[in-house]
Amino acid sequence: MNILIFSSYKDSWNSVRPEAEMFIEMTKLGHNVTIVTQGYAKYISRFKENGIKIIDCYPTRKVCYRTIKTLRKELSSTHYDIVYAMNSKTIPNAAFACIGFKKTRMVTYRGTVGGLYRHDPSAYLTHLHPRVDGISCVAQAVTDDVKKHVWIDSDKVETIYKGHDLAWYQARAIPRLKLNLPSDAIVATCIANARPSKGIHVLLESASELSDIEKLHILLIGRNMDTEANLALAKASGMEERIHFLGYRKDVPEILATSDMQIQPSISGEGLPKTIIEAMAMAIPSIVTTTGGSKELLINGESGYVVPVNNSNAIADKIRLLCTSKENRQKMGLLAQQRMISEFSVQKTAQQHIHFFQTLLQQ
């Protein structure tokens, strides 16, 4: 199968790796992969080492004549079974380029819940473009949302989780002394940029029910966590001195590695949060809410806990449960790690994509 991928790889190595390694795995399965991306991207050398053809071209806008012309020239010179576009800039350019190439299937990637509506004209440049033949969604929650809005047959919208490797996420735990934490602290970590949808205020509200657990410390990592409202909630919790606003950090994996649990209190639309994957890889149990794809990563009560959105009491209950038993924390963490190995591997993701592509080609 000849597959043309159109995506951006200019971000950090760790950010692009799950997607990039999936396409490398496709070459190992015997398929010919061409990637259209920024020629200066750091991942280019690894792509080339694995026999992937690179075309240096990336759009400057959603409809870029130069980009469309380059893609059409490539599609004319080489038959591609699949053109797979991965973001809001590449999808419209790929879709217009594919017009007239009837034997080529155009596939798009969708990674978030919400924001796709039939009454929105801009949606017809992306997933609702008439040239789109199939949509790959990062989680079942995303698939369910997309199916409400697209015109194509529902069997052409597929859930395929991004694949990962344990080795990518192993980090040496930062000494707790460097975080001003006692060595025997029970550390609950929340990693997010504090948009209202992330539910940081719900986690802080739960702290007022946990002040009696003297060893419990809550770490809040990310930009804009220390808003006036959040600081007020921390002060009112009764454990203000044990709630640590760490801001943006470059050593997040090392901090996560020293944590006892990871909390994801989001109240609206999530795709498949990377922080949960990282915690699973490190055998750290998570408490997540039912929004988006977070609940699909864990088996509730076995490899973590899933609680209702906007429910500080439920979050507090599960934090308390994890605080009471180190053995239980370790058991849940190991089960989460095993689940990542068995259900969210790079190899499985690549195979599922190939199967999806083959299904589209037969229709």
C-alpha positions as CSV (number, residue, x, y, z in Angstrom):
1,M,0.0,0.0,0.0
2,N,1.3,3.5,-0.9
3,I,0.4,6.0,1.9
4,L,1.0,9.7,1.8
5,I,1.0,11.5,5.2
6,F,0.5,15.2,5.5
7,S,1.3,16.6,9.0
8,S,3.5,18.9,11.1
9,Y,6.5,17.6,13.0
10,K,8.1,21.0,14.1
11,D,7.1,20.4,17.7
12,S,9.3,18.8,20.3
13,W,10.5,15.2,19.8
14,N,8.3,13.9,22.7
15,S,5.2,15.7,21.4
16,V,5.3,14.2,17.8
17,R,6.7,10.8,18.7
18,P,3.5,8.7,19.1
19,E,2.2,9.8,15.7
20,A,5.6,9.7,13.9
21,E,6.5,6.2,15.3
22,M,3.2,4.9,14.1
23,F,4.1,5.8,10.5
24,I,7.5,4.2,10.9
25,E,5.8,1.1,12.1
26,M,3.7,1.1,8.9
27,T,7.0,0.9,6.9
28,K,8.0,-2.1,9.0
29,L,4.8,-3.8,8.0
30,G,5.8,-3.5,4.4
31,H,4.0,-0.4,3.3
32,N,5.5,2.6,1.3
33,V,5.1,5.8,3.3
34,T,5.7,9.3,2.1
35,I,5.5,12.2,4.5
36,V,4.8,15.8,3.5
37,T,6.0,18.1,6.3
38,Q,8.4,20.9,7.2
39,G,11.9,20.1,5.9
40,Y,13.6,21.4,9.0
41,A,11.6,19.2,11.5
42,K,13.9,17.3,13.9
43,Y,12.2,14.0,13.2
44,I,13.1,14.1,9.5
45,S,16.4,12.2,10.1
46,R,14.6,9.3,11.9
47,F,12.0,9.1,9.1
48,K,14.7,8.9,6.5
49,E,16.6,6.2,8.5
50,N,13.5,4.1,8.2
51,G,13.1,4.5,4.4
52,I,10.4,7.1,4.5
53,K,10.3,9.6,1.6
54,I,10.1,13.2,2.7
55,I,8.6,16.1,0.7
56,D,9.5,19.5,2.1
57,C,6.2,21.4,1.9
58,Y,3.8,22.8,4.5
59,P,0.9,25.2,4.0
60,T,1.1,28.8,5.1
61,R,-2.7,29.0,5.2
62,K,-5.8,26.7,5.2
63,V,-6.0,27.0,1.4
64,C,-2.5,27.3,0.0
65,Y,-2.2,27.2,-3.8
66,R,1.6,26.3,-3.7
67,T,0.9,23.4,-1.4
68,I,-2.1,22.1,-3.4
69,K,0.0,22.3,-6.6
70,T,2.9,20.3,-4.9
71,L,0.5,17.6,-3.7
72,R,-1.2,17.3,-7.0
73,K,2.1,16.9,-8.8
74,E,3.1,14.1,-6.4
75,L,-0.3,12.4,-6.8
76,S,0.0,12.5,-10.6
77,S,3.5,11.0,-10.6
78,T,2.9,8.3,-8.0
79,H,-0.3,6.4,-7.3
80,Y,-1.3,6.7,-3.6
81,D,-3.9,4.4,-2.1
82,I,-4.3,6.7,1.0
83,V,-3.7,10.4,1.7
84,Y,-3.9,10.9,5.4
85,A,-4.1,14.5,6.6
86,M,-3.6,15.2,10.3
87,N,-4.6,18.8,11.2
88,S,-6.7,21.8,10.4
89,K,-4.1,23.3,8.0
90,T,-3.2,20.1,6.1
91,I,-6.7,18.7,5.8
92,P,-8.2,21.4,3.4
93,N,-5.1,21.5,1.3
94,A,-5.0,17.7,1.0
95,A,-8.7,17.5,0.2
96,F,-8.5,20.0,-2.6
97,A,-5.4,18.3,-4.0
98,C,-7.2,14.9,-4.0
99,I,-10.0,16.1,-6.2
100,G,-10.0,14.0,-9.4
101,F,-7.9,11.2,-8.0
102,K,-10.8,8.8,-7.7
103,K,-8.8,5.7,-6.7
104,T,-7.1,7.5,-3.8
105,R,-8.9,7.5,-0.4
106,M,-8.7,10.7,1.6
107,V,-8.5,10.2,5.4
108,T,-8.5,12.8,8.1
109,Y,-7.5,12.7,11.8
110,R,-9.7,14.0,14.6
111,G,-8.3,14.4,18.1
112,T,-10.9,16.5,20.1
113,V,-14.5,16.5,21.1
114,G,-16.7,19.4,20.0
115,G,-16.3,22.2,17.6
116,L,-17.5,20.3,14.5
117,Y,-20.9,21.5,13.2
118,R,-22.8,21.3,10.0
119,H,-23.9,25.0,10.2
120,D,-20.2,26.1,10.5
121,P,-18.9,26.9,6.9
122,S,-15.3,26.3,8.0
123,A,-16.1,22.7,8.8
124,Y,-16.5,22.1,5.1
125,L,-12.8,22.8,4.6
126,T,-11.9,20.0,7.0
127,H,-13.8,16.8,8.1
128,L,-17.0,17.8,6.2
129,H,-15.2,18.4,3.0
130,P,-16.9,16.3,0.3
131,R,-13.6,14.7,-0.8
132,V,-13.1,13.1,2.7
133,D,-13.6,9.3,2.6
134,G,-12.8,8.4,6.2
135,I,-12.1,9.9,9.6
136,S,-9.8,8.4,12.2
137,C,-10.7,9.5,15.8
138,V,-8.3,9.3,18.8
139,A,-11.0,8.1,21.2
140,Q,-14.5,6.6,21.2
141,A,-15.9,9.8,22.7
142,V,-14.5,11.7,19.7
143,T,-16.0,9.2,17.3
144,D,-19.4,9.5,18.9
145,D,-19.2,13.3,18.6
146,V,-18.0,13.2,14.9
147,K,-20.8,10.7,13.8
148,K,-23.4,13.3,14.9
149,H,-22.2,15.8,12.4
150,V,-20.6,14.1,9.3
151,W,-22.4,13.2,6.1
152,I,-20.4,10.1,5.3
153,D,-21.4,6.6,6.4
154,S,-20.8,6.0,10.1
155,D,-18.7,3.0,9.4
156,K,-16.1,5.3,7.7
157,V,-15.5,7.0,11.1
158,E,-13.2,4.8,13.2
159,T,-11.8,4.9,16.7
160,I,-8.0,4.2,16.7
161,Y,-6.1,5.1,19.8
162,K,-2.6,6.5,19.5
163,G,0.1,4.0,20.3
164,H,2.9,4.4,22.8
165,D,6.0,2.7,24.2
166,L,6.9,2.4,27.9
167,A,10.4,3.4,27.2
168,W,9.4,6.8,26.0
169,Y,8.1,7.8,29.4
170,Q,10.5,6.5,31.9
171,A,12.1,9.2,34.0
172,R,14.2,9.4,37.1
173,A,12.1,10.6,40.0
174,I,13.1,14.1,41.2
175,P,14.1,14.2,44.8
176,R,11.2,15.4,46.8
177,L,13.4,17.8,48.8
178,K,13.8,19.8,45.6
179,L,10.1,20.3,45.6
180,N,10.0,21.2,49.2
181,L,8.2,18.0,50.0
182,P,8.8,15.7,52.9
183,S,10.1,12.2,51.9
184,D,7.0,10.5,53.3
185,A,4.5,12.8,51.5
186,I,1.6,11.3,49.5
187,V,1.9,13.3,46.3
188,A,-1.2,13.9,44.1
189,T,-0.2,15.7,40.8
190,C,-2.4,17.6,38.3
191,I,-0.8,18.7,35.0
192,A,-2.7,21.1,32.8
193,N,-2.9,24.6,31.5
194,A,-5.6,26.1,33.7
195,R,-8.4,26.8,31.3
196,P,-11.8,26.6,32.8
197,S,-12.5,23.3,31.0
198,K,-9.6,21.6,32.9
199,G,-11.6,21.7,36.2
200,I,-8.7,22.8,38.4
201,H,-11.2,24.6,40.6
202,V,-13.0,21.3,41.2
203,L,-9.8,19.6,42.4
204,L,-9.2,22.6,44.7
205,E,-12.7,22.3,46.1
206,S,-12.1,18.7,46.9
207,A,-9.1,19.7,49.0
208,S,-11.3,21.0,51.7
209,E,-12.5,17.5,52.4
210,L,-8.9,16.1,52.6
211,S,-7.2,18.5,55.0
212,D,-7.1,15.8,57.7
213,I,-4.8,13.7,55.6
214,E,-1.6,15.3,56.9
215,K,0.8,13.6,54.5
216,L,-1.2,14.6,51.4
217,H,0.4,17.2,49.1
218,I,-1.2,18.4,45.9
219,L,1.1,19.6,43.0
220,L,-0.4,21.8,40.3
221,I,1.8,22.0,37.2
222,G,1.1,24.3,34.3
223,R,0.6,27.8,33.1
224,N,-1.9,30.1,34.8
225,M,-2.7,27.8,37.7
226,D,-2.2,30.5,40.3
227,T,-5.2,32.6,39.5
228,E,-6.8,34.7,42.2
229,A,-9.8,32.3,42.3
230,N,-7.6,29.2,42.6
231,L,-5.4,30.8,45.3
232,A,-8.6,31.7,47.2
233,L,-9.8,28.1,47.0
234,A,-6.4,26.8,48.2
235,K,-6.5,29.2,51.1
236,A,-10.0,28.1,52.1
237,S,-9.2,24.4,51.9
238,G,-7.4,24.1,55.2
239,M,-4.3,22.7,53.5
240,E,-3.0,25.8,51.8
241,E,0.6,25.0,52.7
242,R,0.3,21.6,51.1
243,I,-1.0,22.8,47.8
244,H,1.9,23.7,45.6
245,F,1.5,25.9,42.5
246,L,4.6,25.0,40.5
247,G,3.7,26.8,37.2
248,Y,5.2,25.7,33.9
249,R,8.0,23.1,34.3
250,K,10.4,21.4,31.9
251,D,10.9,18.5,34.3
252,V,7.2,17.3,34.3
253,P,8.1,13.6,33.7
254,E,10.5,13.6,36.7
255,I,7.9,15.2,38.9
256,L,5.3,12.7,37.7
257,A,7.7,9.9,38.5
258,T,7.9,11.0,42.1
259,S,4.1,11.2,42.4
260,D,1.7,8.7,44.0
261,M,-1.3,9.5,41.9
262,Q,-2.3,11.7,38.9
263,I,-5.5,13.7,38.8
264,Q,-7.3,14.8,35.7
265,P,-10.4,16.8,36.9
266,S,-11.6,18.1,33.4
267,I,-15.2,19.2,33.1
268,S,-15.5,19.3,29.3
269,G,-14.2,18.0,26.0
270,E,-11.0,16.0,26.0
271,G,-9.5,13.8,23.4
272,L,-7.0,11.4,24.9
273,P,-4.9,13.3,27.4
274,K,-1.2,12.6,27.2
275,T,-0.7,13.0,31.0
276,I,-2.8,9.9,31.7
277,I,-0.8,7.9,29.2
278,E,2.4,9.1,30.8
279,A,1.1,8.1,34.3
280,M,0.1,4.7,33.0
281,A,3.6,4.1,31.5
282,M,5.1,5.0,34.9
283,A,2.7,2.7,36.8
284,I,1.0,5.6,38.6
285,P,-2.8,5.4,39.1
286,S,-5.0,8.2,37.8
287,I,-8.3,9.7,38.8
288,V,-10.1,11.0,35.8
289,T,-13.5,12.3,34.9
290,T,-16.1,11.0,32.4
291,T,-15.5,13.7,29.8
292,G,-13.9,12.9,26.5
293,G,-11.6,9.9,26.1
294,S,-10.1,9.9,29.5
295,K,-12.5,7.3,30.8
296,E,-11.5,4.9,27.9
297,L,-7.9,4.7,29.1
298,L,-8.7,3.2,32.5
299,I,-10.8,0.4,33.9
300,N,-12.7,2.0,36.7
301,G,-11.7,0.6,40.1
302,E,-9.0,-1.6,38.6
303,S,-6.4,0.5,36.8
304,G,-7.6,3.8,38.1
305,Y,-10.8,5.7,39.0
306,V,-13.3,7.4,36.8
307,V,-15.6,10.0,38.5
308,P,-18.4,12.3,37.3
309,V,-17.5,15.7,36.0
310,N,-17.8,18.7,38.3
311,N,-18.0,16.5,41.4
312,S,-15.5,17.5,44.0
313,N,-16.9,15.0,46.5
314,A,-16.2,12.1,44.2
315,I,-12.6,13.3,43.5
316,A,-12.0,13.6,47.3
317,D,-13.4,10.1,47.9
318,K,-11.0,8.6,45.4
319,I,-8.0,10.5,46.6
320,R,-8.8,9.4,50.1
321,L,-9.0,5.8,48.9
322,L,-5.6,6.0,47.2
323,C,-4.1,7.7,50.3
324,T,-5.1,4.9,52.6
325,S,-3.2,2.1,50.9
326,K,0.3,2.3,49.3
327,E,-0.2,-1.4,48.2
328,N,-3.4,-0.5,46.4
329,R,-1.8,2.5,44.7
330,Q,1.0,0.2,43.4
331,K,-1.4,-2.5,42.3
332,M,-3.6,-0.1,40.4
333,G,-0.5,1.5,38.8
334,L,0.9,-1.8,37.6
335,L,-2.5,-2.7,36.1
336,A,-2.6,0.6,34.3
337,Q,0.9,0.0,33.0
338,Q,-0.1,-3.4,31.7
339,R,-3.2,-2.0,30.1
340,M,-1.1,0.5,28.2
341,I,1.2,-2.3,26.9
342,S,-1.6,-4.5,25.8
343,E,-4.1,-1.9,24.4
344,F,-2.2,1.2,23.4
345,S,1.0,0.0,21.7
346,V,2.5,1.5,18.5
347,Q,2.3,-1.8,16.8
348,K,-1.4,-2.2,17.5
349,T,-2.2,1.4,16.4
350,A,-0.3,0.9,13.1
351,Q,-2.1,-2.4,12.4
352,Q,-5.5,-0.9,13.1
353,H,-4.8,2.0,10.7
354,I,-3.8,-0.4,7.9
355,H,-7.0,-2.4,8.5
356,F,-9.1,0.8,8.4
357,F,-7.3,1.9,5.2
358,Q,-7.9,-1.5,3.5
359,T,-11.6,-1.3,4.5
360,L,-12.0,2.1,2.8
361,L,-10.2,0.9,-0.4
362,Q,-12.7,-2.0,-0.7
363,Q,-15.7,0.4,-0.6
